[in-house]
Amino acid sequence: MYSSARPIPMDSAACVQWIESAVKNPIAKSRLLLWVDAVGGFYVCPGAEVRLGQAVPDSNVDVPLLADLSRHHATIRRDEEGYTIEPVRDVWLNHHKIDTVSWINDGSLIEMGRALQMRFSRPHPLSATARLDFSSNHRTQPSAAAVLLMADTCVLGPVAHSHVVCRDWPHEVVLHRQHGGLYCRSATPFEVDGTRYQQQGPITLHSHVIGEEFSFSLEEI
Amino acid sequence: MFSGTLNTDLTLESVDEPMDPQAPQDEHAPRGGPLKFAYANGSRPLAGYTIKRGIGRGGFGEVYFAVSDGGKEVAIKLIRHNLDVELRGVTHCLNLKHPNLIALYDVKQDDQDNSWVVMEYATGESLEEVIRRHPQGLPPEEAVNWIQGIAAGVGYLHDHGIVHRDLKPGNIFRDDGQVKLGDYGLSKFISCSRRSGQTESIGTVHYMAPEVANGRYGKEIDIYALGIILYEVLTGHVPFEGESVGEVLMKHLTAEPSLSEVPDAYREVIARALAKDPARRFESAGEMMNALPPLAATMAYRPPLKETRAVGEAPAANAEYRVPPPQPNPEAAQAGAAQQVHAVVVDEEPIWRAIRDGWRSTRESWDNFNTPTKIGVAVLGLMVISNSTTWNMVGSFGPPLVVLYVVYRIGRSMVLQHEARRQGGYQGNARKGGSDTNYRESRREGGSQPVDRPASPPPGMQTTAYHPTRKLSPPVDWRKASQRRWKRRSGRRWREEAAAALVVKSPRERVAELAGSMILAAAVGAAMSVVVILLRGDAVEKEVYAWLTLVSVVGSWAILIPSKFWEGTKGDAVLRRVALLIAGLAVGAVAYGAADVLMTKLPDSPMHHVFGTRALSDRFYDLKDGSPLLMGHLAYFGALFAVISWWRQANPLRRTRLSVWCTVVCVFWAWMINLLWSFPQPWGLMVAAIISTSVQLVSPFVPEHERLARPAGQE
C-alpha cells in the first residue's frame, strides 16, 4: 500500500538540492526530530539498528535518553521478521529480565536500568515502523514525546493506527523512503520549503512542510 | 459563526473591558481550516529562543514550544501588538507560585513590538485528552486526584484575588503526576465569554456559570466550572450538552443537571457547586474539596495493593532491581491506611469477589484477543457445552453447590450483621453506605484503563519534576475541535448520531442488507451446526443435523427480520419482546414440524430432568420418554425469544462484532428456560448458541471509528 511505484518528478532545483543532500547524508544514517505543529515532537530513527543509552555530552548512541542508564544500554534491530532487542546492560522485557537477543512484539514493555520504562508498539499493520512511548517520566535528549523507529514509511494521520496520531487532520500524510531519500505524500497539495507539490514531493532532513490542513518540520540532529 | 446566536440570546458583551478593535490573529484563522502558525521550526522571533513547533492557539495567541539558547524548554505565547489588557493580566500573575499552576517565567518584547509570554512547558496529557480516552469517566480516585489538584490551584488564585474564568479540561495538564493549571493570567482581564463566543465557540460555554450572562465574574464562576469538571471526570461528559452555544447557555441558566450517572457520594457536592444562585455554591475551592467524600468510601472494593500498582511496575520477583516505590508522605500513608480499614470493614463476600474478579480479568484478557483467537476459544467453549459429560457434571454438582453457597451467604451476612450491631453503628453504616456505590465503582473501573500512578499523594505534596517539561497542545482550531468534541464527547451521543444515520437508510437498502444477512445466516447456521456436531464427537443421524440447521437458520431469520426494521430506533422493549415471542412461537412450531417430518427424536442426555419428569404435563410432553410435544416446543422457543433482547445482537452499533459474552448469556437463559420447560439437551442450548453467533456474525457492524465518520460525512 505504501510502497509507491509511481515515478518521482525530478525537474526543479529543489530536487537537485534534495539529491545532493540525500547523497551526502543518507537517511538511513541520520537521526531526526519530527516536529508536528499542534501535535508534538518525535524522535525519528530511520536506521535498522538503533542503539539506546544515556544522554551524555559526547554520547554517540542513536537514542540518547535522560535516564540512569549505561552509555550504551541496549540495541534494537529491525529485520524482515520484526524487531529484536539485545541487552547490553540490565533490560527487562515484559517484566522478565533478558540476557540474550529477544523478539519484541507490539505492546511489549521494555524496562532499562532502574526506572526507565518504554512501551513498544507497531501501530500500522502495513508498515514495519514501530514506536517507543515512555511509560515512565523519562525523555530523549533532545526532548521528544516518543521515538519512531522508522522503516520505509511513517504515517501521520487522524486514526489510531497512525504512527503519529494527529487528531485534527482530515487525512493521512505519509513520509516514505525512496531512492535513499525521504518523500512526503498527501492527498492534498502541499509546500515543501516554498516549492509546491500536488501529491508527492521530496523532502530534506531540514524541510518545513505546509499543507492545507497540516504543517510539520524536520530537524536533523 | 456563533456570535449571532450569542448576541440574540444573551448579553454576553456586557464585559468590563472594551473589545480590542484589532481582534488580532483570530480573524486570520481560516474557518474550519488548518491551524496556521506564523513561525516554523528554527525561527527565532524572540531573541534567545528557537521555536521548535507550534503547540496551539490559546485564548489570545499562538503558543509555541521553544528551546532557549541555554537549552531550557519552554512554551512561549505570542501576544501581538502589545495588547494592554492581556499584558496587564500576565504581569499581575507573573510572580504567583504554586505547584498546581503552570509557571509564568517572563514577558519579553521582540523587535516588532510584539510581546511574548515565556512559561513552563508541561509534559503529559491535558485533562481533555484523558477524558477523551475514558468516555465512561475516570476511576474515582483518579478523578479526585485531578479535581484536588485543580482545586488547589484555583484556591491559590482566589486567595490572590484572581478569578481564572476559563477553567476547562483543555487548560489543565498533568505533568509527572502533578496537576497543572494553565492560561490563568491570560483570561483574567479578558472576558472568556466574548472571546469564546467569537472564536472558541461551544467548548468553553460548557463550563460557563449562569451569572456570566449578566456580566458577573466573581470567583463563584470558578467553583461552578469546578463542579462541571468534577461531573465530567466522573461521567466522561459534561452535564449540559446541546447543539448550539445558545442551547448550552440556556441549559446552564435553567436546567437542573441530571446526577443519575454520578456516583451517589458525589451528587451532593456537584449539586451544590452547580447551584444557579452563586451565593448557594461553596464559598471556596477548599470548602468544596472538604465536602468530597473520603476516597475510601467510593473505592473500598478495590483490593488496595494489587490493583493500585502502576501499569508497568515490575512484579516482586525482580523487585530488588527496581526503584523502591516513591515514599508516600505521612498524610498519604494515613489516608491509605484509612482506606484499607474501610476496605476491610465493607469487604464483600470473598468467594463472590473471587468469582467476579476472575471473571473480570477473563473479560479483560478476552478483549485483548484477536478475532481468530476469539473464534478458537468460542469453538472450545462449544465443545465443552456440547459434551454430555459436562452436562452430567453440571447437572449433578451445580444445584447442590448453588444451594450450599446460598446457605453460606445467608449465614455469613447474619454473622456479620450481628458483629456490626455488637461493635456499634459505625461498621453497619459504612457497609450500608459503601456497598451500593462501591459495587458500581468497581464495576465501572473494570472497563477503564489502569491507573497511572498508584495512591498518589495529595497533589500539593508532590515534588516537582526535575526534567524539562512539555506542554500538550490544547485543542487548536477551536471551532473544529469543539465540533468534533461534540461527536466524541459521550458514548451516548455518537451512538445517537450513528443511530440517526441508520434511520435514514432507505427501505431498499434495508431489504438488500437483510437479504444478504439472511443468505449468510443460512450458510453460517449450516456451518455452525456441522461444527457443533463434530465437536460433540458422537455419531449423529443426519436427520438431527438437518433439524439443527433448519431450526437455527429459521431462528436467526426470525431475529434478523424484525431487528432490521428496528435498527436505529429506540422502540419499546416490551413490544419488541412480544413481537419476538410471536416469532419464537413460530420457530417452535417449525422446530416441532421439522422433528415430525424428519421423524427424528432428538437424542437426549439425562441432565435436563433437573426438576424431575413428574412435573411434566401430558399436554406438553410425551410422558413415555419425556420428549416435548408441540406445546413443549412452543413454550421453549417462545420463552427463549421473549426473554433475550435479541435485537441488540443484530444492532450495527453493538460493541463488538462477535461478543461471546452475549452468546454465553443466551446459552445461560436457554438453560434457565430449560429448567421450566425442559427440552432435549444439548440441542436446545446449541440452537440458542448458533442463533446468537450467527445473528452477530451476519448482522452489519459499524466499527467505532466509522461511527463517528458516518454522520460527519452527511453534514
Interface residues (C-beta under 8 A of the other chain):
Chain A: L33 W35 V36 D37 A38 V39 G40 G41 L66 D90 W92 H95 K97 L109 E111 R114 A115 Q117 R119 S135 S136 N137 H138 R139 P142 S143 A145 V159 A160 R167 D168 H206 H208 I210 G211 E212 E213 F214 S215 F216 S217 L218 E219
Chain B: G33 P34 L35 K36 F37 A40 N41 G42 K52 R53 G54 I55 G56 F65 V67 E73 T123 D176 G177 V311 G312 A314 P315 A317 N318 Y321 R322 V323 A465 H467 P468 R470 L472 S473 P475 V476 D477 K480 A481 R484 H705
